[in-house]
Amino acid sequence: MTTIIINDKSTGAKKMIEFLKTQSYVTIVEERIPSASLMKSINEAKTRKVTRTKNTSDLLEKLKS
């Protein structure tokens, strides 16, 4: 198996991907990159920079303040 990484921003790259999709021996696996805001949220959760509450009532009180 060989891995080829194609930056699909250019017209030529998009045409290459469309051509490769027509080949029976090619499997295209598209990697989805999370948005910057999602990555920020993930990093905050990993470093525990989040609001912690005991229950939903406590959460609602903290959100109101």
Secondary structure, DSSP 8 states (H G I E B T S, - for coil): -------TTSHHHHHHHHHHHT-TT----------HHHHHHHHHHHTT-S---SSHHHHHHHHH-
